[in-house]
Amino acid sequence: MTTTSTPDRPLALAPRTAERYGLDAEALDALGRELDAIRDGIIAGLGAEDVAYIRRMIKLQRGLEVGGRGLLFAGFLPPAWLAGTAMLTVSKILDNMEIGHNVMHGQYDWTRDPALSATGFEWDTVCPGDQWRHTHNHLHHTYTNIVGKDRDVGYGVLRMSEDQPWHPAHRANLPAAAALMLFFEEGVMLHDVEFDRLQSGEKTFAEAWPTLRDGLRKTARSFGKDYLFWPLLTGPLFLSTLAGNAVANIGRNIWAFTIIFCGHFPEGTHEFTVEECEGESKGHWYFRQMLGSANIGGGRVFHVMSGNLSHQIEHHLFPDLPARHYKAIAPQVQEICERYGLPYATGSLGSQFGSVVRKIWRLGRKPVDAVASRVTGSPAGFDVAPAAA
């Protein structure tokens, strides 16, 4: 990973992160105006090319799914099974990353096309779209990397912050991350149930049940389609087709986990306290998005397959702008970071993933520092009082 500037302590243990970078309220306002100008420029240029692009992606995704499922009917031939499974995997990745994630962010709401509406779109994963829009669009993108408010920090399963109290269960941080990677769609589905709050008594099962019920219903429909309906259609190739669908789903899960964790949790990304973000200005919100994210280098196909979340910094700055524009504005964002003395974290997929793995392993070890070694009764809980949303 490379950065343009590094503070003495990258974690938000000091009172104000912005002050450590020499940014006062006036500087943050100026930063906000510059980023607003970039946003306004993209919005002014939105049009037919953007609509044509997303429709091409949808057409490609559907073609790959039809082709992949068709080839699995000839799955008794190893080349057909491999090709069909590969096509189905790519189809599911595109549906999840470049289409579902971006459409449900409202990136195409301006088209007034019901098929591209954030609220009407449903993707091919077990997490209901409405639940994802709540945990991701609202909670995560509003409270990015605010420990105690952003529930994506650790997903209620992992210890991903020094500010999260250590618990003996966190010794399993690395194997827990591996399990989350393999079953990421199920983890995302359960995320909004908030099992950590159930465990701590902050939430009752009666309050959690409607969310869990809807998630289980979507899971049953998805599993029924992939592990019963399509395998049954192939008759004697039932097990072969079932295996192909399972590999495709797990492949999509591994890819989504990798891209998301590399964009959020490499060493050097910053976390923030509730207190320093109270009443924050728009400029400070932009500042927090930039320091709480990291980019991944790659070519055109890689960016498409990642849903352009390889430009995670730009996505966090402008989550409702069509993601295909992130690559074009990335140099402008990096130049602004350099002028303001801020880090612009970027690196190859290998270096970012290696950094994430090392961080997961390190944070799973028992801290030796007396302050950091606080133990909470809940391994997934944060010993931080969340501010009112």
C-alpha positions in Angstrom: 0.0 0.0 0.0 1.2 3.5 -0.7 0.0 6.7 1.0 0.9 10.3 0.5 1.0 11.1 4.2 1.0 9.0 7.4 0.1 10.4 10.9 1.8 9.2 14.0 -1.2 7.1 15.0 -3.6 6.1 12.2 -6.3 4.9 14.5 -8.8 7.4 16.0 -7.4 7.2 19.5 -6.6 10.9 19.5 -9.5 13.4 20.1 -9.8 14.7 16.6 -8.4 12.9 13.5 -8.8 16.0 11.3 -6.7 18.1 13.7 -3.9 15.6 13.5 -3.8 16.3 9.7 -3.8 20.1 10.3 -7.4 20.6 9.0 -9.6 23.0 10.8 -13.3 23.7 10.1 -12.4 26.2 7.3 -10.1 23.7 5.6 -12.7 21.0 5.8 -15.3 23.3 4.3 -12.9 24.0 1.4 -12.3 20.3 0.9 -16.0 19.7 0.8 -16.5 22.4 -1.9 -13.9 20.9 -4.1 -15.4 17.4 -3.9 -18.9 18.9 -4.4 -17.6 20.4 -7.6 -16.4 16.9 -8.8 -19.8 15.5 -8.0 -21.7 18.3 -9.8 -19.6 17.8 -12.9 -20.5 14.1 -13.1 -24.2 14.7 -12.5 -24.2 17.3 -15.3 -22.9 14.8 -17.7 -25.2 11.8 -16.9 -27.2 10.6 -19.9 -27.8 8.0 -22.5 -24.3 6.5 -22.3 -24.8 5.6 -18.7 -28.1 3.9 -19.3 -26.7 2.0 -22.3 -23.8 0.8 -20.1 -25.9 -0.6 -17.3 -28.3 -2.3 -19.7 -25.3 -3.9 -21.5 -24.1 -5.2 -18.1 -27.6 -6.6 -17.4 -27.8 -8.2 -20.8 -24.3 -9.7 -20.3 -25.2 -11.0 -16.9 -28.3 -12.7 -18.1 -26.6 -14.2 -21.1 -23.9 -15.7 -18.9 -26.5 -17.2 -16.6 -28.5 -18.7 -19.4 -25.4 -20.1 -21.0 -24.0 -21.4 -17.8 -27.2 -23.1 -16.8 -27.5 -24.5 -20.3 -24.0 -26.0 -20.2 -24.7 -27.7 -16.9 -27.3 -29.8 -18.8 -24.3 -31.4 -20.4 -22.4 -31.5 -17.1 -21.5 -35.2 -17.6 -18.8 -33.8 -19.9 -16.1 -32.2 -17.6 -15.4 -29.3 -20.0 -19.1 -28.4 -20.2 -19.4 -28.6 -16.4 -16.3 -26.3 -15.9 -17.4 -23.8 -18.5 -21.0 -23.8 -17.2 -19.9 -23.3 -13.6 -17.5 -20.6 -14.6 -20.1 -18.7 -16.6 -22.6 -19.0 -13.7 -20.0 -17.7 -11.2 -19.2 -14.7 -13.3 -23.0 -14.1 -13.8 -23.6 -14.1 -10.0 -20.6 -11.8 -9.5 -21.9 -9.3 -12.0 -25.4 -9.4 -10.5 -24.0 -8.9 -7.0 -21.3 -6.3 -7.7 -21.7 -4.2 -10.9 -25.5 -4.4 -11.1 -27.2 -5.1 -7.8 -24.9 -3.2 -5.5 -24.8 -0.1 -7.7 -28.4 0.0 -8.8 -29.6 -0.4 -5.2 -27.4 2.5 -4.2 -29.7 4.7 -6.4 -27.0 5.3 -9.0 -29.7 5.1 -11.8 -32.7 6.5 -10.0 -32.4 9.6 -12.1 -33.4 7.6 -15.2 -36.9 7.1 -13.8 -36.8 3.6 -15.1 -38.6 1.1 -12.7 -36.1 -1.6 -13.7 -33.2 0.5 -12.5 -34.9 1.8 -9.3 -33.0 1.3 -6.1 -36.1 0.5 -4.1 -37.6 -1.9 -6.7 -34.5 -3.9 -7.5 -33.9 -7.4 -6.0 -30.6 -9.3 -6.5 -29.7 -12.9 -6.6 -28.4 -13.3 -3.1 -30.1 -14.6 0.1 -30.1 -11.1 1.7 -33.4 -9.2 1.0 -32.7 -6.0 -0.8 -34.6 -3.9 1.7 -32.4 -5.2 4.6 -29.2 -4.5 2.7 -30.3 -1.0 1.8 -30.8 -0.4 5.5 -27.5 -1.8 6.8 -25.4 -0.8 3.9 -26.8 2.3 2.3 -28.0 4.0 5.5 -25.9 2.7 8.4 -22.6 2.0 6.7 -22.4 4.9 4.3 -23.7 7.4 6.9 -21.5 6.2 9.8 -18.5 4.9 7.8 -15.8 3.6 10.2 -17.3 5.2 13.3 -16.6 2.5 15.9 -19.9 1.7 17.6 -22.1 2.9 14.9 -20.9 1.4 11.6 -21.9 -2.2 11.9 -19.8 -3.2 8.9 -16.7 -2.9 11.2 -16.3 -6.6 11.9 -19.8 -7.5 10.7 -20.7 -8.4 14.3 -18.3 -11.4 14.0 -14.7 -10.2 13.7 -12.5 -7.9 15.7 -11.4 -5.3 13.1 -10.6 -2.3 15.3 -8.2 -1.6 18.1 -11.0 0.3 19.7 -13.2 -2.9 19.8 -12.6 -4.6 23.2 -10.8 -7.9 22.9 -12.6 -11.1 24.0 -11.1 -14.6 24.2 -13.4 -15.6 21.3 -11.4 -13.3 19.1 -8.6 -15.8 19.1 -10.7 -17.4 16.3 -10.6 -14.1 14.3 -8.8 -15.7 11.3 -10.9 -18.9 11.0 -14.1 -16.9 11.6 -13.0 -14.6 8.7 -12.5 -17.6 6.5 -16.0 -18.9 7.4 -17.5 -15.5 6.7 -15.7 -15.5 3.3 -17.1 -18.8 2.2 -20.7 -18.0 3.4 -20.6 -14.3 2.9 -24.1 -13.9 1.4 -25.5 -15.7 4.5 -23.5 -13.5 6.7 -24.8 -10.4 5.0 -28.4 -11.8 5.4 -27.9 -12.2 9.1 -26.2 -8.9 9.6 -29.4 -6.9 10.1 -30.7 -9.4 12.7 -28.0 -8.0 15.0 -27.2 -11.2 17.0 -24.6 -9.3 19.0 -27.3 -7.0 20.3 -29.5 -10.0 21.0 -26.7 -11.6 23.0 -26.1 -8.4 25.0 -29.8 -7.9 25.8 -30.1 -4.6 23.8 -32.6 -6.2 21.4 -35.3 -8.8 22.0 -35.9 -11.8 19.8 -39.4 -10.5 19.1 -37.8 -7.3 17.7 -35.3 -9.4 15.6 -37.7 -12.0 14.4 -39.4 -10.1 11.4 -35.9 -9.4 10.0 -34.8 -13.0 10.5 -38.0 -14.3 9.1 -37.8 -12.3 5.9 -34.1 -13.3 5.5 -34.9 -17.0 5.9 -37.7 -16.7 3.4 -35.4 -15.2 0.8 -32.8 -17.9 1.7 -35.3 -20.6 1.2 -36.3 -19.3 -2.2 -32.7 -18.9 -3.3 -31.6 -22.3 -2.1 -34.7 -23.9 -3.6 -33.8 -22.4 -7.0 -30.1 -23.3 -7.0 -30.1 -26.5 -5.0 -33.4 -28.1 -6.0 -35.2 -26.6 -9.0 -32.3 -26.4 -11.4 -30.7 -29.7 -10.4 -34.0 -31.5 -10.7 -34.4 -30.1 -14.3 -31.2 -31.8 -15.2 -32.5 -35.2 -14.1 -29.7 -37.8 -13.6 -27.2 -34.9 -13.4 -28.8 -33.6 -10.2 -25.7 -33.9 -8.1 -23.5 -32.4 -10.9 -25.7 -29.4 -11.3 -26.1 -28.9 -7.5 -22.3 -28.9 -7.2 -22.0 -26.4 -10.1 -24.4 -24.0 -8.4 -22.7 -24.4 -5.0 -19.3 -23.7 -6.5 -20.8 -20.6 -8.3 -22.3 -19.3 -5.1 -19.2 -19.9 -3.0 -17.0 -18.3 -5.7 -19.2 -15.2 -5.7 -19.0 -15.1 -1.9 -15.2 -15.3 -1.9 -14.9 -12.6 -4.5 -17.3 -10.2 -2.8 -15.7 -10.7 0.6 -12.2 -10.1 -0.9 -13.2 -6.9 -2.7 -15.1 -5.5 0.2 -12.5 -6.3 2.9 -9.7 -5.0 0.7 -11.6 -1.7 0.3 -12.3 -1.2 3.9 -9.9 -2.9 6.2 -6.2 -2.9 5.1 -3.7 -1.5 7.6 -3.7 2.2 7.4 -7.5 2.8 6.9 -8.8 5.0 9.7 -11.5 4.6 12.3 -13.3 7.4 14.1 -14.9 7.9 17.5 -18.5 8.8 17.9 -17.6 12.0 19.7 -15.4 13.5 17.0 -18.2 12.9 14.4 -21.0 14.5 16.3 -22.5 17.4 14.3 -19.9 16.9 11.6 -19.9 19.2 8.5 -20.2 17.8 5.0 -16.5 18.5 4.6 -15.7 16.3 7.6 -18.0 13.6 6.2 -16.0 13.6 3.0 -12.8 13.6 5.0 -14.0 10.5 7.0 -15.0 8.6 3.8 -11.5 9.2 2.2 -9.6 8.0 5.3 -11.8 5.1 6.0 -11.4 3.5 2.5 -8.8 2.0 0.3 -8.5 1.4 -3.5 -7.3 -1.7 -5.4 -5.3 -1.4 -8.6 -6.3 -3.4 -11.7 -7.5 -3.3 -15.3 -10.8 -2.7 -16.9 -12.2 -6.2 -16.5 -11.1 -6.3 -12.9 -12.9 -3.0 -12.2 -16.1 -4.2 -13.8 -16.0 -7.5 -11.9 -15.5 -5.6 -8.6 -18.5 -3.4 -9.4 -15.9 -0.6 -9.5 -15.5 -1.0 -5.7 -11.9 -1.3 -6.6 -12.3 2.5 -6.4 -13.7 2.3 -2.9 -12.5 5.8 -1.9 -14.5 7.4 -4.8 -17.4 5.1 -4.0 -17.6 6.2 -0.4 -17.4 9.9 -1.5 -20.1 9.5 -4.1 -22.1 6.3 -3.5 -25.1 7.4 -5.6 -23.1 8.3 -8.7 -22.8 5.6 -11.5 -19.7 3.6 -10.5 -18.4 3.6 -14.1 -17.2 7.2 -13.5 -15.0 6.4 -10.5 -11.9 5.6 -12.5 -12.1 8.9 -14.4 -12.4 11.0 -11.2 -9.9 9.0 -9.1 -6.9 11.2 -10.3 -8.7 14.3 -9.2 -9.5 12.9 -5.8 -5.9 11.7 -5.3 -4.6 15.2 -6.3 -6.9 16.8 -3.7 -5.6 14.3 -1.1 -2.1 15.3 -1.9 -2.7 19.0 -1.6 -4.5 18.6 1.7 -1.8 16.2 3.1 -4.2 13.3 3.3 -3.5 9.6 2.6 -4.8 8.1 -0.5 -4.5 4.4 0.2 -4.1 2.2 -2.8 -2.4 -1.0 -3.8 -2.6 -4.3 -5.7 -5.2 -6.9 -4.9 -2.5 -9.1 -3.5 -0.9 -6.5 -1.2 -4.3 -5.2 0.0 -5.5 -8.7 0.8 -2.3 -9.7 2.5 -2.6 -6.5 4.6 -6.2 -7.5 5.6 -5.2 -11.0 6.6 -2.4 -9.7 8.7 -4.7 -7.2 10.4 -7.3 -9.9 11.1 -4.6 -12.1 12.6 -3.1 -9.3 14.7 -6.4 -8.1 16.1 -7.3 -11.7 17.1 -4.3 -11.9 19.4 -4.7 -10.9 23.0 -3.4 -7.3 23.4 -0.5 -6.7 25.8 -1.4 -3.1 26.4 -3.4 -2.7 29.6 -5.9 -0.3 28.0 -6.4 -2.3 24.9 -6.9 -5.6 26.7 -10.3 -4.8 28.1 -12.6 -7.8 27.9 -16.2 -7.4 27.2 -18.9 -9.9 27.9 -19.9 -10.0 24.2 -17.2 -11.1 21.7 -19.0 -9.2 19.0 -19.9 -6.1 21.0 -18.3 -2.7 21.1 -17.7 -1.0 24.4 -18.6 2.3 22.9 -21.8 4.1 23.6 -23.4 4.9 20.2 -24.7 8.4 19.7 -28.2 8.9 18.6 -28.7 8.3 14.9 
